[in-house]
Structures are given as C-alpha cells and as structure tokens.
Amino acid sequence: MPEVEKKEWAIVIDSWGGFAPAWFENAYPFYGNKSHASDMVNADITDPNVLKPGPAVANLTNGTQAGAVTTLIRSILKTAVTSDVTYACGGAKYYQLSSSTVTSGATYPHTIDKAAVTGEDAEDLVYHKSIIYVFYNHSGSAGDIMKDNAGTIDDDWGSTVPTGMGTLQSAPHQAINGGDDDVYFTNGQYVGAIRASGSLELTALDFWTNAQAVSLTWNGNRVIIAVNRPNITGSNFNQSGIYYWNGTSSSWEGDPIEVSGRIGALYTKNGTTYVWWQDGTDTGGFIFGYITNGTVQILKRFKGSLPLFYQVGEYKGFIMWVSSGLVYLWGAKEADSAVTLSQYCQGSYTTSVGGIAAPFGTLLIASSDGGSNYSLAKTSTTYVTNFSWNTLAFKVGGCGFNSQLDIIQVETEPLTSGAKANFTISYDKAKSSLTIDSISYSATTNITKHKIMNRGPIVEDFKINIDNVGSTTLVKIRSILIKGWYIKDN
C-alpha cells in the first residue's frame, strides 16, 4: 500500500496504441500500456494524434443485386488497368468497375458459361500483357481459365486454346504476375504458369498428392509459394511450408520454411513477404508474421478467421486483412511512429466478406448477407455509428488499499452539430459498471475539454468504454485524463 493514506495519482491517455497484447485472451486485461485497447470496433487510429470512429461504406453505383452485383465478389484487381478502370470476379460473374460504378452493359458483367459444366465459381484474376485471365472452378471437380482480350471473352480458353491446354484442378487459384514476365497460379498440388509466349503449363511445379498450394507471391526474383500439407481445413494441425522457386526448374530451391499450422495467404510489400496462418493447437490462434532469414517471425496474433489470398493487401501504408468479416490494419503511418494493430472498418455486411483492394486509392469491400443480397462498397467520408473503444484495465488497488475515482476529463477537437460520444466505466474486474456523462455538441459552448465524471466510485481497478451510439457526425478524441487517490482498505 502507499506510504500515506491519501496519495493522488493521475493517468493520461494521449496516444492510441491499438490492441493490447493478447487482447483476445481476456476481456479485462491489465497487461499492456495505457494507450492500448482491450477491445475495439471500427476505430480509426491512422492519424496517431486522435481516436475517432472508422469510416462507413457506401455501395458503388450498381454495386448491389439491384444493379449489377449478383454474386459475392472474391477477387478485385489490386491495381487499375487503365485510368479509373479495373476488374473483379466471383461466382459465375466477371465485373468491370470504376472508382464509383460497377459497369452494367452488354459486355460487363459477363456471365462465365463453359459448355457442358455447371457451378462456375471464379476465384482470382490477373492482368498480363493487356489481357485479363480469370481462374475458376466448376462441376466435375475441375476448373478452367477465362480470357478477356479488350472485351473479346473466351470462357474456356485454358482448356481449348493455348499450347499445353487442359483443365485445372478443383482448388484455390491465386494468380500473380512474376517479375520474369510470366503468370504463376496455384493449382491444387501444383503451381501452373502462363508463359510470356502465351503457352500454358498446368503442372510446372509438383508437390505431394496430399498437399495444396494456397497462395503465392513474388519477391527476390523468385516465386514464393505457401503449401498446406495435409490439406485439411478447420482446427487441425498442418505441417505447412513456404517454398522458393525460380519459375523454370522442376523442383524448388533449398529447404522450405516450415510453418506449424494452416497457411491462409502471402503478401509482399516493399520487399517484405507477410504470412497469415492458423495454429491448429490453439483455438482461435490466428497469426500474422513475416519471412526473414529463412524463418517466419510472428508479429501479432489475432482472433476471428484465417484470411485468404483475396482478403489481404495494403491501405494507407498499412497491411490490411479480413478476419470474421472485419478489416484490420497493421503498421505505422510514419517510420518514427508506433506500430499498431487496429480493427478499422467493415463492409455493408459482415456475414460473408469476399475480396478487398484499393486500386483507386479508396478501400473497396465485397460482402453478402449470406442470402440474396450482395454489395461492392467503398469507404466514404461519413463514419460508422457502431464504433467502440475499450481502454486497458488500470489497476489502482490491491491488498490493503483501493482508490477513489475523482475526475475524468476528455479533450477533443472542436465538435460539430450532431457529434456525440458515450462513456461508461467498468470496475472491480468488471463486476460493476457505471454510465457517466456523454460528450455532445453545444452551439453555446463548443468546448474542447469535457469533464464527464466528478467523484466516482471506490474501485480496485477500472477501464473506460467509449461508443458513438446516437452520433451523426465525428468526434475526435485527443486525450483522456483520469485522477484519483489511494485510500486504506483494511
């Protein structure tokens, strides 16, 4: 206990550090630093000066089933093909879109229709030498490649036209442009290639019959391939591997990087290759890491689900991915600012989220309600109304003493009409809670320092929970000051 009966203390939260370490293990964590969150929903801390709600999304014109989007879009090209034009695919549809509109016309959306099969289900697409190739599975446990040459579309090009023609395996098909001017794609236990000459190699690199190549990327002048073995989904242990291949040899190079768990995706940014995988020995043990010196180093664990190759990318300088229908960001805005993990935004629906990408500089998110409603939306200038941020739990009591909570004061940027933020405190290891004053815009005062509690309960510990229910515009929080003093508790 403190040496004196009444000793004041103060906690100032004036930075926003993202999730606390292992936040998913305990809803009331003490471990971390004062800037960390014990949990959050749709919180934007990309500007490290302020905490604010994440952006809402708005459907693109024709971006729902009432317009042109009638399937869950899985893959969106991460780059524009020409100014303000790119493409996407999912289900039996192939879409053209701009930064504001999904094309609805004679050519696009195109229905993928291969003769004598059903269930065409597109997974990925790649832009190569002014041609777009779309990779899809279909009935009969097989797949094919569609070719779009400036609007002239051949649905079964892969199985009927090129040298080396044939059907694909029924498997995940991620496709990338290699730095050697060839296209590489996953194809079950194989990696295939479309060579610069236009020829097709379906089994350019062969793994094992119980293995499945699930993702690939290009880095260091090599194809980097994620392979799960055995190919078992769910909470099962996989002894997976990451392999390096020069694109032409009959085998990979050197020893693979062993990964204890099922790999979901690879992504390379600025020469660093990132990896997402699931630890089958830990329920909900999803891991984000990177490759260095022949090993995979863990950066963060997270909860939810394992992102697939079309659910990872980069945005605003951060690495992004989808987990359980929500978009997460990891990284730092500047080289000298703190690295954070945050849950940033969500699509129109969270039941089923498809692909994400930012080909026009604004984040696009495909989603569905799991039924007949579909969406392709982009982040907007408005903000969500289901934002929340829960601080770390602060321990201010112990054997022989507790604390009297005295004052909580919140500093904001100037508010505008409709702005509101609500606050509660949870205390004594969440046995009790108390709603305290909200912050809301007032035309008469328009202050930036708001006292939201004066003389609160006696506590052993506490955390502050913030939400924006009832708000119609943005609140930017700069800092929070909490004051109290220790008291004897014998």
FENKAJO-V441292 format. One record per pair of residues at least 24 apart in sequence whose C-alpha atoms are under 6 Angstrom apart, sorted by the first residue. I is the first residue (numbers start at 1). J is the second residue. Records with the same first field share a line. If there is no record, write none. Layout:
I = J  J
//
This chain:
1 = 401
5 = 487
6 = 486  487
7 = 485  486
8 = 484  485
9 = 483  484  485
10 = 482  483
11 = 481  482
12 = 480  481
13 = 479  480
14 = 479
17 = 340
18 = 340  341  342
19 = 341
28 = 393
29 = 393
30 = 393
36 = 392
37 = 390  391  392
38 = 390  391  392
39 = 390
40 = 388  389
41 = 387  388
42 = 343  344  345  387
43 = 344
44 = 344
50 = 476  477  478
51 = 476  477
52 = 476
53 = 387
54 = 344  345  383
55 = 379  382  383  384
56 = 379  380  382  383  384
57 = 377  378  379  380
58 = 377  378
59 = 376  377
60 = 100  101  377
61 = 101
62 = 102
63 = 102  375  376
64 = 374  375
65 = 374
68 = 104
73 = 354  366
74 = 123  354  355
75 = 124  310  355
78 = 357  359
79 = 359
80 = 359
89 = 122
90 = 122  123
91 = 121  122
92 = 120  121
99 = 360
112 = 155
114 = 155  156
124 = 174
137 = 170
141 = 170
142 = 168  169  170
143 = 167  168  169  170
144 = 168
162 = 199
163 = 199  200
164 = 200  201
172 = 214
174 = 215
178 = 218
186 = 213
188 = 212  213
189 = 213
205 = 250
215 = 265  266
222 = 246
228 = 262
235 = 280
236 = 280
237 = 261  280
238 = 262
257 = 295
264 = 306  307  308
265 = 308  309
310 = 355
311 = 355  356
325 = 350  353
385 = 468  469
387 = 467  468
388 = 466  467
389 = 465  466
390 = 464  465
391 = 463  464
392 = 463
393 = 462  463
394 = 461  462
395 = 461
396 = 460  461
397 = 460
400 = 488  489  490
401 = 487  488  489
402 = 459  460  486  487
403 = 458  459  485  486  487
404 = 458  484  485
405 = 455  456  457  484
406 = 454  455  456  483  484
407 = 453  454  482  483
408 = 451  452  453  481  482
409 = 450  451  452  480  481
410 = 449  450  479  480
411 = 448  449  478  479
412 = 448  476  477  478
413 = 448  476
414 = 448
415 = 441
416 = 441
417 = 441
418 = 471  472  473
419 = 471  472  473  474  475
420 = 471
421 = 467  468
422 = 466  467  468
423 = 465  466
424 = 464  465
425 = 463  464  465
426 = 462  463
427 = 461  462
428 = 459  460  461
//
